């Protein structure tokens, strides 16, 4: 369990834009928080329901398990690296793909599908009629 700011700081260190013992400039920190919120919103739009409401503020605690926290950290790190034009190691890119796949597998909600009963009945009648006439 961490705060949004803790996740931002950890991701910024991984991205190479924050050194140990330093803090992000206000503008960079604000941009990172916006990116975190957009990332979570995008996940929600893609059906990945992490149970996090946005917009997050820096002090908000993220009630997620360690594996999910790590997945979010990797995803945010990649976004920060792109934003700050840092080279992305292929291993980190692979970890990002794996993290996203894990989040999708764990949290994607697939809505129940149902068929209109009238369509089902028409199809059954058509098949019965076809089988009787041909058979």
N, C-alpha and C positions, 0 to 999 in steps of 0.2 A: 504494500500500500504506500503510495506516494502522493505528493501534491502535483498539480499541473506544473508549477514552477520547478519542482524537482525533476520531473520528466524533461522539461525544456533544458534545464542545466545539464543533465546527463546526456541528452541528445546533442547539445551544442559542444560538449567536450568530445564526444565521439566524432562529430563532424569537423573538429579541429578549429572551431571558431571561438572557443572558450578554454582558457588555460586554467589549471588547478589553482584554486584560491582567488580567482577573479570572478567578477559578475558581469553579465551582459549589459551593454549600454541600453538605455531605456528604449530607443527606437528598435534595436535588434530584438530585444526581449518582447516588445509589443508585436513585432512581425512574427516571431516564433509562436507566440500565443495564438495569433490569428491563424497561422498555418496548422496548429494543433486542432483548433476548432473546426477549420475547414476539412481537415483529414477525418475527424470523427463524423462530421456531417456527411462527407462522401461515403464513408463506410455505411452509415445508416441508409443513405440513398441506394446503396448496393445490397441492402438487406442484412448487413452485419450489425446486429443490435447488441452493443456492449453494455447497455444500461447506463450510459453516461449522457447527461443532458447538457446541451450547449446553449448559450455560450459559457464556457468555463472561464473563471478568473484564476489568476496565478495561485491564489491561496486555496483553491478548491482541492479537497482530497479525492483521489481517484480510487474508488473501492473496486479494485480488480485484482485478480490473482497475479502472482509473480510472472508466470509465463505470458500472460496478456500484457502486463506492463513492459516486459522485454520486447514483445512484438510491436507495441506502440512506439517504444524508444527507437527501435531499428527503423520503423517507417518514418518517424519524424526526423531521425538523423539523415536519412536519404533525402528528404525534402529540403532540409537545411543545407545539405551539401550542394544540391542543385541550385538553390537560391544564392549561395555564396561562392558558386563556381569552384567547388573543391572536386578534385578527381575522386571518382568512386571506384574502390577496389572491387574486382569481380566477386570476391568472397562475400563482401558486404551486400552487394546487389543480390547474390544468391540467398543470403540470409533474409533479405527483405522479401523476396518472392516466397520463401518458405514460411515466413512469419505471416504474410497475408493469407497464404493457403490455410495455415492453421486457424487463423481467425475466421476465415470463411467456413471451414469445416465445423468449427465449434459454435458459431453464432448465427449463421445465415438461417433466416426463417423462411421456409418455403410454404407459401399459402396453400391451403387445401384446395384441391380441384374437384369440381363437381360438374356433371353433365346435365344439361337441360333434359328432363325426362321425356319431353315430346320428341326431341331429337333421337333419343335412345329407342323409343317405340317405333318411330318411322324406320329406322335402320333395321330393327328386328323384323318388322313386317316386310320390308323390301327383300331381305334375305330369305325369309320363309317363302315368299311368293316366287322368288327366283328358283329356289330349290324345288318347289312343287312343280313348276312349269318345265324345269329341265331334268326332272328326275326320276 
